[in-house]
Amino acid sequence: MVVRADPSALLLLWVAAALALCHCGTGEICPSKDIRNNVTNLRLLENCTVIEGHLKILLMFKTRAEDFQGLSFPRLVMITDYLLVFRVYGLESLSDLFPNLTVIRGNNLFFNYALVIFEMLQLKEVGLHSLMNITRGAVRMEKNPDLCYLSTLDWSKILDSVEDNYIVANKNERECGDICPGTIAGKITCFQTTINGHFGERCWNQDHCQRSE
């Protein structure tokens, strides 16, 4: 007899573990956030542990890479609807911004998508290295000309189904040179799976493996 873990119990476990790791204290449950135009508006996320709704970060045309240095929101562990990032200039990774984002529930979706990254001209990696579960909805990553570390992700470990994912018009995989942690030292440190006939390590960037259950 096979006993299957209750998905709701797993979600609670992941979120509890993330809260413990980030030393978040009580934090706040925040409503939907629509953050645009100015990088200082990201400070609205400072005390959020859970966003009950969606998070949009978009239309920042004057920002540069240095504007995001030192910006981090480690308290945030869950978004109940969706995360959308669109035309935020200078942002190269979400790794430091959301180091403990563990769950995107997808209760309400953006045109059937729970994670959307679109026309991010300088984004080099997604970097959401704590992300364990997208409960409902698909992933859309489109027209991000510098975006790498896509072929090293196994979305089937995060989503129930990858059929509706739309990942197109990003940087050519052959031009990326993605390196998982330990590769330079000749070590295999990340778990390995087969995707489209290719067996390899799964990682978010050169510093973080993709987490398995």
TADAPE-V588672 format. One record per residue. N is the residue number from 1. SS is DSSP state (H for helix, E for strand, C for the rest). PHI is phi as a letter, one per 40 degrees, with the letter a starting at -180 (999 if undefined). PSI is psi in radians with two decimals (999 if undefined). Layout:
<<N/SS/PHI/PSI> <N/SS/PHI/PSI>>
This chain:
<<1/C/999/2.21> <2/C/c/2.19> <3/C/b/2.06> <4/C/c/2.44> <5/C/c/2.46> <6/C/c/2.11> <7/H/d/-0.68> <8/H/c/-0.68> <9/H/c/-0.67> <10/H/c/-0.73> <11/H/d/-0.81> <12/H/c/-0.69> <13/H/c/-0.80> <14/H/c/-0.80> <15/H/c/-0.74> <16/H/c/-0.72> <17/H/c/-0.72> <18/H/c/-0.73> <19/H/c/-0.68> <20/H/c/-0.72> <21/H/c/-0.62> <22/H/c/-0.03> <23/C/f/0.87> <24/C/c/-0.26> <25/C/g/-2.52> <26/C/c/-0.75> <27/C/g/-2.95> <28/E/b/2.58> <29/E/c/2.02> <30/E/b/2.67> <31/E/c/3.11> <32/E/d/2.51> <33/E/b/2.28> <34/E/b/1.70> <35/E/b/2.10> <36/E/a/2.92> <37/C/g/-0.90> <38/C/b/2.34> <39/H/c/-0.48> <40/H/c/-0.35> <41/H/c/-0.29> <42/H/c/-0.36> <43/H/c/-0.28> <44/H/c/-0.31> <45/H/c/-0.04> <46/C/d/-0.75> <47/C/b/0.14> <48/E/c/2.18> <49/E/c/-0.73> <50/E/b/2.35> <51/E/b/1.95> <52/E/c/1.50> <53/E/i/-2.59> <54/E/b/2.87> <55/E/b/2.06> <56/E/b/2.27> <57/E/b/2.03> <58/E/a/2.80> <59/E/f/0.93> <60/E/b/1.73> <61/C/c/-0.26> <62/C/b/0.05> <63/C/c/2.63> <64/C/b/2.92> <65/H/d/-0.69> <66/H/c/-0.38> <67/H/c/-0.39> <68/H/c/-0.10> <69/C/c/2.26> <70/C/g/-0.08> <71/C/c/2.14> <72/C/a/2.50> <73/C/b/1.25> <74/C/c/-0.26> <75/C/c/-0.52> <76/C/c/2.05> <77/C/b/-0.35> <78/E/a/2.45> <79/E/b/2.22> <80/C/c/-0.37> <81/C/b/-1.64> <82/C/a/2.84> <83/E/b/2.19> <84/E/b/2.27> <85/E/b/2.14> <86/E/a/2.11> <87/E/f/1.00> <88/E/b/1.78> <89/C/c/2.47> <90/C/g/-0.31> <91/C/c/2.12> <92/C/b/-0.31> <93/C/a/2.67> <94/C/c/0.05> <95/C/d/-0.83> <96/C/c/-0.59> <97/C/c/-0.81> <98/C/b/1.18> <99/C/c/-0.30> <100/C/b/0.23> <101/C/c/2.00> <102/C/b/-0.63> <103/E/b/2.33> <104/E/b/2.00> <105/C/c/-0.63> <106/C/g/0.52> <107/C/d/-0.77> <108/C/b/2.41> <109/C/b/2.82> <110/E/c/1.69> <111/C/f/0.90> <112/C/g/0.12> <113/E/b/2.47> <114/E/b/-0.39> <115/E/b/2.04> <116/E/b/2.18> <117/E/b/1.95> <118/E/b/2.24> <119/C/f/0.86> <120/C/c/1.70> <121/C/c/-0.54> <122/C/b/-0.02> <123/C/c/2.18> <124/C/b/-0.39> <125/C/a/2.72> <126/C/c/-0.98> <127/C/g/0.19> <128/C/c/1.22> <129/C/c/-0.18> <130/C/c/-0.09> <131/C/c/2.08> <132/C/b/-0.45> <133/E/a/2.24> <134/E/b/1.86> <135/C/c/-0.66> <136/C/a/2.51> <137/C/g/2.96> <138/E/b/-3.09> <139/E/b/2.35> <140/E/b/2.10> <141/E/b/1.98> <142/E/a/2.42> <143/E/f/0.83> <144/E/b/1.59> <145/C/c/-0.29> <146/C/b/0.07> <147/C/c/2.09> <148/C/b/-2.91> <149/C/f/0.74> <150/C/b/-0.66> <151/C/c/-0.23> <152/C/c/0.04> <153/C/b/2.36> <154/C/b/1.65> <155/H/c/-0.34> <156/H/c/-0.28> <157/H/c/-0.20> <158/C/b/-0.61> <159/C/b/2.67> <160/C/c/-0.61> <161/C/a/2.41> <162/C/b/0.08> <163/C/d/-0.63> <164/C/c/0.06> <165/C/c/2.49> <166/E/b/1.72> <167/E/b/1.70> <168/E/a/2.79> <169/E/f/0.72> <170/E/b/-2.99> <171/C/c/2.44> <172/C/d/2.23> <173/H/d/-0.62> <174/H/c/-0.35> <175/H/c/-0.07> <176/C/c/-0.79> <177/C/g/0.76> <178/C/c/2.33> <179/C/b/2.13> <180/C/c/2.83> <181/C/d/2.36> <182/C/g/-0.24> <183/C/c/-0.77> <184/C/c/-0.62> <185/C/c/0.02> <186/C/g/0.41> <187/C/b/2.58> <188/C/c/1.94> <189/C/b/-0.30> <190/C/b/2.69> <191/C/c/2.71> <192/E/b/2.46> <193/E/a/2.99> <194/E/b/2.20> <195/E/b/2.16> <196/C/f/0.71> <197/C/g/0.01> <198/E/b/2.06> <199/E/c/2.17> <200/E/a/3.06> <201/E/c/2.67> <202/C/b/2.12> <203/E/a/2.80> <204/C/c/-0.53> <205/C/a/-2.98> <206/C/c/-0.14> <207/C/b/-0.33> <208/C/b/2.13> <209/E/c/2.71> <210/C/c/2.40> <211/C/c/2.42> <212/C/b/2.91> <213/C/c/999>>
